[in-house]
């Protein structure tokens, strides 16, 4: 008995019956042999990058999980204030768009891009000032009403008296018979 050189239902993106994590469109595409809309876009322009806004998503997640003021400052500086920040890259993009419009003879549209670049410059200055102001803020002090926490590796001390039972009931004094 000889077997075919490839499985009868081979497909580079799927294994037979492996639908975990697949969308309905992808499963339908596999069953009908037609490409998905994403496949059509990707095949039409393979050099096209993904959505432009996705680059900021990991930074947003890091910001949401940062634990202290120092890490917060570092993240906001990387995104808003450094030479390779998202704001700086957006400025570069808008300047390139304005230049393209000028080269294409679209002076009015180019001027609108330059106006947005100017507004973004002002926003970048505000963000830089905000980052500078943030660097002068001291770490938040502990409130005097907050109970101190136990030192690492030690158990917290129990209360001096056990809590009263709910509803004012008195606890039994001995064993019931």
VEXVEX-461742 format. One record per residue: residue in one letter; y negated, z negated, x negated of N, C-alpha, C in turn. Coordinates in Angstrom, 1 decimal. Example, Ala and Ser with C-alpha at 12.3 -4.5 7.8 and 13.67 -1.06 7.14 Angstrom:
REM residues 2
ATOM res   n.yy   n.zz   n.xx  ca.yy  ca.zz  ca.xx   c.yy   c.zz   c.xx
ATOM   a    5.7   -7.8  -13.2    4.5   -7.8  -12.3    3.3   -7.8  -13.2
ATOM   s    2.2   -7.1  -12.8    1.1   -7.1  -13.7    0.0   -7.9  -12.9
This chain:
REM residues 177
ATOM res   n.yy   n.zz   n.xx  ca.yy  ca.zz  ca.xx   c.yy   c.zz   c.xx
ATOM   x    1.2    0.0   -0.8    0.0    0.0    0.0   -1.2    0.0   -0.9
ATOM   x   -2.2    0.8   -0.6   -3.4    0.9   -1.4   -4.6    0.4   -0.5
ATOM   x   -5.5   -0.2   -1.1   -6.7   -0.7   -0.4   -7.9    0.2   -0.8
ATOM   x   -8.8    0.3    0.1  -10.0    1.0   -0.2  -10.8    0.4   -1.3
ATOM   x  -11.6    1.2   -2.0  -12.3    0.7   -3.2  -13.4   -0.3   -2.8
ATOM   x  -13.8   -0.3   -1.5  -14.8   -1.2   -1.0  -14.4   -1.7    0.4
ATOM   x  -14.9   -2.9    0.8  -14.6   -3.3    2.1  -15.1   -2.4    3.2
ATOM   x  -14.4   -2.2    4.3  -14.7   -1.2    5.3  -16.1   -1.4    5.9
ATOM   x  -16.6   -2.7    5.9  -17.9   -3.0    6.4  -18.9   -3.5    5.4
ATOM   x  -18.9   -2.9    4.2  -19.7   -3.4    3.2  -21.2   -3.1    3.4
ATOM   x  -22.0   -4.0    3.0  -23.5   -3.8    3.1  -24.1   -4.7    2.1
ATOM   x  -25.1   -4.2    1.3  -25.6   -5.0    0.2  -26.2   -6.3    0.6
ATOM   x  -26.7   -6.4    1.8  -27.4   -7.6    2.2  -26.5   -8.6    3.0
ATOM   x  -25.3   -8.2    3.4  -24.5   -9.0    4.3  -23.0   -9.0    3.8
ATOM   x  -22.4  -10.1    4.1  -20.9  -10.2    4.0  -20.4  -10.2    5.4
ATOM   x  -19.2   -9.8    5.6  -18.6   -9.7    6.9  -18.6  -11.1    7.6
ATOM   x  -19.2  -11.2    8.7  -19.2  -12.5    9.5  -20.2  -13.5    8.9
ATOM   x  -21.0  -13.2    8.0  -21.9  -14.1    7.4  -23.3  -14.0    8.1
ATOM   x  -23.5  -14.7    9.2  -24.7  -14.6    9.9  -25.6  -15.8    9.8
ATOM   x  -25.2  -16.8    9.0  -26.0  -18.0    8.9  -27.3  -17.6    8.3
ATOM   x  -28.4  -18.0    8.9  -29.7  -17.8    8.4  -30.2  -16.4    8.7
ATOM   x  -29.5  -15.6    9.4  -30.0  -14.2    9.7  -30.7  -14.2   11.1
ATOM   x  -31.7  -13.4   11.2  -32.4  -13.2   12.5  -31.6  -12.3   13.4
ATOM   x  -31.9  -12.3   14.7  -31.2  -11.5   15.6  -31.4  -10.0   15.2
ATOM   x  -32.6   -9.7   14.7  -32.9   -8.3   14.3  -32.1   -7.9   13.2
ATOM   x  -31.8   -8.8   12.2  -31.0   -8.5   11.1  -29.5   -8.3   11.5
ATOM   x  -29.0   -9.1   12.4  -27.7   -8.9   12.8  -27.5   -7.6   13.6
ATOM   x  -28.5   -7.3   14.5  -28.4   -6.1   15.2  -28.5   -4.9   14.3
ATOM   x  -29.4   -5.0   13.3  -29.5   -3.9   12.3  -28.2   -3.7   11.6
ATOM   x  -27.5   -4.7   11.2  -26.2   -4.6   10.6  -25.2   -3.9   11.5
ATOM   x  -25.2   -4.3   12.7  -24.2   -3.8   13.7  -24.4   -2.3   14.0
ATOM   x  -25.7   -1.9   14.0  -26.0   -0.6   14.4  -26.2    0.3   13.2
ATOM   x  -26.4   -0.2   12.1  -26.6    0.6   10.9  -28.0    1.1   10.7
ATOM   x  -29.0    0.5   11.5  -30.4    0.9   11.4  -31.1   -0.2   10.7
ATOM   x  -32.2    0.2    9.9  -32.9   -0.8    9.2  -33.8   -1.6   10.1
ATOM   x  -34.1   -2.8    9.6  -35.1   -3.7   10.4  -36.5   -3.2   10.1
ATOM   x  -37.4   -3.7   10.8  -38.9   -3.4   10.6  -39.3   -3.8    9.2
ATOM   x  -38.8   -5.0    8.7  -39.1   -5.4    7.4  -38.6   -4.4    6.4
ATOM   x  -37.3   -3.9    6.6  -36.7   -3.0    5.7  -37.6   -1.7    5.6
ATOM   x  -38.0   -1.2    6.7  -38.8    0.0    6.8  -40.1   -0.2    6.0
ATOM   x  -40.8   -1.4    6.2  -42.0   -1.6    5.4  -41.7   -1.7    3.9
ATOM   x  -40.7   -2.4    3.6  -40.4   -2.6    2.1  -40.0   -1.3    1.5
ATOM   x  -39.2   -0.5    2.2  -38.8    0.8    1.6  -39.9    1.8    1.5
ATOM   x  -40.9    1.7    2.4  -42.0    2.6    2.4  -42.9    2.3    1.2
ATOM   x  -43.1    1.1    0.8  -43.9    0.7   -0.3  -43.3   -0.5   -1.1
ATOM   x  -42.4   -0.2   -2.0  -41.7   -1.3   -2.7  -42.6   -2.1   -3.6
ATOM   x  -43.7   -1.6   -4.0  -44.6   -2.4   -4.8  -45.6   -3.3   -4.1
ATOM   x  -45.5   -3.2   -2.7  -46.4   -4.0   -1.9  -46.0   -5.5   -2.0
ATOM   x  -46.9   -6.4   -2.4  -46.6   -7.8   -2.5  -46.5   -8.4   -1.1
ATOM   x  -45.9   -9.6   -1.0  -45.8  -10.3    0.3  -47.2  -10.7    0.8
ATOM   x  -47.2  -11.4    1.9  -48.5  -11.8    2.5  -49.4  -12.6    1.4
ATOM   x  -50.6  -12.2    1.4  -51.5  -12.7    0.4  -51.7  -14.3    0.5
ATOM   x  -51.7  -14.8    1.7  -52.0  -16.2    1.9  -50.8  -17.1    1.5
ATOM   x  -49.7  -16.5    1.2  -48.5  -17.4    0.9  -48.7  -18.0   -0.5
ATOM   x  -49.5  -17.5   -1.3  -49.7  -18.2   -2.6  -50.3  -19.6   -2.6
ATOM   x  -51.0  -19.9   -1.5  -51.6  -21.2   -1.4  -50.6  -22.2   -0.8
ATOM   x  -49.6  -21.8   -0.2  -48.7  -22.7    0.6  -48.1  -23.8   -0.3
ATOM   x  -47.5  -23.4   -1.5  -47.0  -24.5   -2.3  -48.0  -25.6   -2.7
ATOM   x  -49.3  -25.1   -2.9  -50.3  -26.1   -3.3  -50.6  -27.0   -2.1
ATOM   x  -50.6  -26.4   -0.9  -50.9  -27.2    0.3  -49.8  -28.3    0.5
ATOM   x  -48.5  -27.9    0.2  -47.4  -28.8    0.3  -47.6  -29.9   -0.7
ATOM   x  -48.0  -29.6   -1.9  -48.2  -30.6   -3.0  -49.3  -31.5   -2.6
ATOM   x  -50.4  -31.0   -2.0  -51.5  -31.8   -1.6  -51.0  -32.8   -0.5
ATOM   x  -50.2  -32.4    0.4  -49.8  -33.2    1.5  -48.9  -34.3    1.1
ATOM   x  -48.2  -34.2   -0.1  -47.3  -35.2   -0.6  -47.8  -35.9   -1.8
ATOM   x  -49.1  -35.7   -2.2  -49.6  -36.4   -3.4  -49.8  -37.8   -3.1
ATOM   x  -49.6  -38.7   -4.1  -49.6  -40.1   -3.8  -50.9  -40.8   -4.3
ATOM   x  -51.6  -40.3   -5.2  -52.8  -41.0   -5.7  -54.0  -40.1   -5.8
ATOM   x  -55.1  -40.7   -6.1  -56.4  -40.0   -6.2  -56.4  -39.0   -7.4
ATOM   x  -55.7  -39.4   -8.5  -55.7  -38.6   -9.7  -54.9  -37.3   -9.4
ATOM   x  -53.8  -37.4   -8.7  -53.0  -36.1   -8.4  -53.8  -35.3   -7.4
ATOM   x  -54.5  -36.0   -6.4  -55.3  -35.2   -5.5  -56.4  -34.4   -6.2
ATOM   x  -57.0  -35.1   -7.1  -58.1  -34.4   -7.9  -57.6  -33.2   -8.7
ATOM   x  -56.4  -33.4   -9.3  -55.8  -32.3  -10.1  -55.5  -31.1   -9.2
ATOM   x  -54.9  -31.4   -8.0  -54.5  -30.3   -7.1  -55.8  -29.6   -6.6
ATOM   x  -56.8  -30.3   -6.1  -58.0  -29.7   -5.6  -58.7  -28.9   -6.7
ATOM   x  -58.7  -29.4   -7.9  -59.3  -28.7   -9.0  -58.6  -27.3   -9.3
ATOM   x  -57.3  -27.4   -9.3  -56.5  -26.2   -9.6  -56.7  -25.1   -8.5
ATOM   x  -56.9  -25.5   -7.2  -57.0  -24.6   -6.1  -58.5  -24.1   -6.0
ATOM   x  -59.4  -25.1   -6.2  -60.8  -24.8   -5.8  -61.7  -24.6   -7.0
ATOM   x  -61.5  -25.2   -8.2  -62.5  -25.3   -9.2  -62.2  -24.6  -10.5
ATOM   x  -61.0  -24.3  -10.8  -60.6  -23.8  -12.2  -60.9  -22.3  -12.2
ATOM   x  -60.9  -21.7  -13.4  -61.2  -20.3  -13.6  -60.1  -19.5  -12.9
ATOM   x  -58.9  -20.0  -12.8  -57.8  -19.2  -12.2  -57.5  -19.8  -10.8
ATOM   x  -58.5  -20.3  -10.1  -58.3  -20.9   -8.8  -58.2  -19.8   -7.7
ATOM   x  -57.7  -20.3   -6.6  -57.6  -19.3   -5.4  -59.0  -18.8   -5.0
ATOM   x  -60.0  -19.6   -5.1  -61.4  -19.1   -4.8  -61.8  -18.1   -5.8
ATOM   x  -61.5  -18.3   -7.1  -61.9  -17.3   -8.1  -61.2  -16.0   -7.9
ATOM   x  -59.9  -16.1   -7.6  -59.1  -14.8   -7.3  -59.6  -14.1   -6.1
ATOM   x  -60.0  -14.8   -5.1  -60.6  -14.2   -3.9  -61.9  -13.5   -4.2
ATOM   x  -62.7  -14.2   -5.0  -64.0  -13.5   -5.4  -63.7  -12.2   -6.2
ATOM   x  -62.7  -12.2   -7.1  -62.3  -11.0   -7.8  -61.9   -9.9   -6.8
ATOM   x  -61.1  -10.3   -5.8  -60.6   -9.3   -4.8  -61.8   -8.7   -4.1
ATOM   x  -62.7   -9.6   -3.6  -63.9   -9.1   -2.8  -64.8   -8.2   -3.6
ATOM   x  -65.0   -8.5   -4.9  -65.8   -7.7   -5.8  -65.1   -6.3   -6.0
ATOM   x  -63.8   -6.3   -6.1  -63.1   -5.0   -6.3  -63.2   -4.2   -5.0
ATOM   x  -63.1   -4.9   -3.8  -63.2   -4.2   -2.6  -64.6   -3.6   -2.4
ATOM   x  -65.6   -4.3   -2.8  -67.0   -3.8   -2.7  -67.2   -2.6   -3.7
ATOM   x  -66.6   -2.7   -4.9  -66.7   -1.6   -5.8  -66.0   -0.3   -5.3
ATOM   x  -64.8   -0.5   -4.7  -64.1    0.6   -4.1  -64.9    1.2   -3.0
ATOM   x  -65.5    0.4   -2.1  -66.4    1.0   -1.1  -67.5    1.8   -1.6
ATOM   x  -68.2    1.3   -2.7  -69.3    2.0   -3.3  -68.8    3.4   -3.8
ATOM   x  -67.6    3.3   -4.5  -67.1    4.6   -5.1  -66.7    5.6   -4.0
ATOM   x  -66.4    5.1   -2.8  -66.0    5.9   -1.7  -67.2    6.4   -0.9
ATOM   x  -68.4    5.9   -1.3  -69.6    6.4   -0.5  -69.8    5.5    0.7
ATOM   x  -69.2    4.4    0.8  -69.4    3.5    2.0  -70.4    2.4    1.6
ATOM   x  -71.6    2.7    1.4  -72.6    1.8    0.9  -72.8    0.6    1.9
ATOM   x  -72.8    0.8    3.2  -73.0   -0.3    4.1  -71.9   -1.3    4.1
ATOM   x  -70.7   -0.7    4.0  -69.5   -1.6    4.0  -69.4   -2.4    2.6
ATOM   x  -69.8   -1.7    1.6  -69.9   -2.3    0.2  -70.9   -3.4    0.2
ATOM   x  -72.0   -3.2    0.9  -73.0   -4.3    0.9  -72.5   -5.5    1.7
ATOM   x  -71.7   -5.3    2.8  -71.2   -6.4    3.5  -70.2   -7.2    2.6
ATOM   x  -69.4   -6.5    1.8  -68.5   -7.2    0.9  -69.3   -8.0   -0.2
ATOM   x  -70.4   -7.4   -0.7  -71.2   -8.1   -1.6  -71.9   -9.3   -1.0
ATOM   x  -72.3   -9.2    0.3  -72.8  -10.4    1.0  -71.8  -11.5    1.1
ATOM   x  -70.5  -11.1    1.4  -69.5  -12.1    1.5  -69.2  -12.7    0.1
ATOM   x  -69.3  -11.9   -0.9  -69.1  -12.5   -2.3  -70.2  -13.5   -2.6
ATOM   x  -71.4  -13.2   -2.2  -72.5  -14.1   -2.4  -72.3  -15.5   -1.7
ATOM   x  -71.8  -15.3   -0.4  -71.5  -16.5    0.4  -70.4  -17.3   -0.3
ATOM   x  -69.4  -16.6   -0.8  -68.3  -17.3   -1.4  -68.7  -17.9   -2.7
ATOM   x  -69.7  -17.4   -3.4  -70.2  -18.0   -4.6  -70.9  -19.3   -4.3
ATOM   x  -71.6  -19.4   -3.2  -72.2  -20.6   -2.7  -71.2  -21.6   -2.4
ATOM   x  -70.1  -21.2   -1.7  -69.0  -22.1   -1.3  -68.3  -22.6   -2.6
ATOM   x  -68.1  -21.7   -3.6  -67.5  -22.2   -4.8  -68.3  -23.2   -5.5
ATOM   x  -69.7  -23.0   -5.5  -70.5  -24.1   -6.1  -70.4  -25.4   -5.3
ATOM   x  -70.3  -25.3   -4.0  -70.2  -26.6   -3.2  -68.8  -27.2   -3.5
ATOM   x  -67.8  -26.4   -3.7  -66.5  -27.0   -4.0  -66.5  -27.6   -5.4
ATOM   x  -67.1  -27.0   -6.3  -67.2  -27.5   -7.7  -68.0  -28.9   -7.7
ATOM   x  -69.1  -28.9   -6.9  -69.9  -30.2   -6.8  -69.0  -31.2   -6.1
ATOM   x  -68.3  -30.8   -5.1  -67.4  -31.8   -4.4  -66.3  -32.3   -5.3
ATOM   x  -65.8  -31.4   -6.1  -64.8  -31.9   -7.1  -65.4  -32.8   -8.1
ATOM   x  -66.6  -32.5   -8.5  -67.3  -33.4   -9.5  -67.6  -34.8   -8.8
ATOM   x  -68.0  -34.8   -7.5  -68.3  -36.0   -6.8  -67.0  -36.8   -6.7
ATOM   x  -65.9  -36.1   -6.5  -64.6  -36.8   -6.3  -64.2  -37.5   -7.6
ATOM   x  -64.6  -36.9   -8.7  -64.1  -37.5  -10.0  -64.9  -38.8  -10.3
ATOM   x  -66.0  -39.0   -9.6  -66.7  -40.2   -9.8  -66.3  -41.4   -8.9
ATOM   x  -65.5  -41.1   -7.9  -65.0  -42.0   -6.9  -63.9  -42.9   -7.6
ATOM   x  -64.1  -44.2   -7.5  -63.1  -45.1   -8.1  -61.8  -45.1   -7.2
ATOM   x  -60.7  -45.5   -7.8  -59.5  -45.7   -7.0  -59.8  -46.7   -5.9
ATOM   x  -59.3  -46.5   -4.7  -59.5  -47.5   -3.6  -59.0  -48.8   -4.0
ATOM   x  -59.9  -49.8   -3.7  -59.5  -51.2   -4.0  -58.6  -51.8   -2.9
ATOM   x  -57.7  -52.7   -3.2  -56.9  -53.3   -2.2  -57.7  -54.2   -1.3
ATOM   x  -57.4  -54.2   -0.1  -58.1  -55.0    0.9  -57.6  -56.5    0.6
ATOM   x  -58.5  -57.4    0.9  -58.1  -58.8    0.7  -57.2  -59.3    1.8
ATOM   x  -57.1  -58.6    2.9  -56.2  -59.0    4.0  -54.8  -58.6    3.8
ATOM   x  -54.5  -57.7    2.8  -53.2  -57.2    2.6  -52.4  -58.2    1.9
ATOM   x  -51.2  -58.5    2.4  -50.3  -59.4    1.7  -49.8  -58.8    0.4
ATOM   x  -49.7  -59.5   -0.7  -49.2  -58.9   -1.9  -47.7  -58.6   -1.8
ATOM   x  -47.3  -57.5   -2.5  -45.9  -57.1   -2.4  -45.1  -57.8   -3.5
ATOM   x  -43.8  -57.9   -3.3  -43.0  -58.5   -4.3  -42.9  -57.7   -5.5
ATOM   x  -42.7  -58.3   -6.7  -42.6  -57.6   -7.9  -41.3  -56.7   -7.8
ATOM   x  -41.2  -55.6   -8.5  -40.1  -54.8   -8.5  -38.8  -55.5   -9.0
ATOM   x  -37.7  -55.4   -8.2  -36.5  -56.0   -8.6  -36.3  -57.4   -8.1
ATOM   x  -37.3  -57.9   -7.3  -37.2  -59.3   -6.7  -37.1  -59.2   -5.2
ATOM   x  -36.5  -60.1   -4.6  -36.4  -60.1   -3.1  -37.6  -60.8   -2.6
ATOM   x  -38.1  -60.3   -1.4  -39.2  -61.0   -0.8  -38.8  -62.4   -0.4
ATOM   x  -39.8  -63.3   -0.4  -39.5  -64.7    0.1  -39.4  -64.7    1.6
ATOM   x  -38.4  -65.5    2.1  -38.3  -65.6    3.6  -39.4  -66.5    4.1
ATOM   x  -39.6  -66.3    5.4  -40.7  -67.2    6.0  -40.3  -68.6    6.0
ATOM   x  -41.3  -69.5    6.0  -41.0  -71.0    6.0  -40.2  -71.4    7.2
ATOM   x  -40.5  -70.9    8.4  -39.8  -71.3    9.6  -39.3  -70.0   10.2
ATOM   x  -38.0  -70.0   10.8  -37.6  -68.8   11.5  -38.4  -68.5   12.7
ATOM   x  -38.5  -67.3   13.1  -39.3  -67.0   14.3  -38.7  -67.6   15.6
ATOM   x  -39.6  -67.9   16.5  -39.1  -68.5   17.8  -38.4  -67.4   18.6
ATOM   x  -37.4  -67.9   19.4  -36.7  -66.9   20.2  -37.6  -66.3   21.3
ATOM   x  -37.3  -65.1   21.7  -38.2  -64.4   22.7  -38.2  -65.2   24.0
ATOM   x  -39.3  -65.1   24.7  -39.4  -65.7   26.1  -39.5  -67.2   26.1
ATOM   x  -39.7  -67.8   25.0  -39.8  -69.3   24.9  -38.5  -70.0   25.1
ATOM   x  -37.4  -69.4   25.2  -36.1  -70.0   25.4  -35.8  -70.9   24.2
ATOM   x  -35.1  -72.0   24.5  -34.7  -72.9   23.3  -33.3  -72.5   22.9
ATOM   x  -33.1  -72.4   21.6  -31.8  -72.0   21.1  -30.8  -73.1   21.4
ATOM   x  -29.5  -72.8   21.5  -28.5  -73.8   21.8  -28.3  -74.7   20.5
ATOM   x  -28.0  -75.9   20.8  -27.9  -76.9   19.7  -26.5  -77.1   19.2
ATOM   x  -25.6  -76.7   19.9  -24.2  -76.9   19.5  -23.3  -75.8   20.0
ATOM   x  -22.0  -75.9   19.7  -21.1  -74.9   20.2  -20.8  -75.0   21.7
ATOM   x  -20.7  -74.0   22.4  -20.3  -74.0   23.8  -18.8  -74.1   23.9
ATOM   x  -18.3  -74.9   24.9  -16.9  -75.0   25.1  -16.4  -74.4   26.3
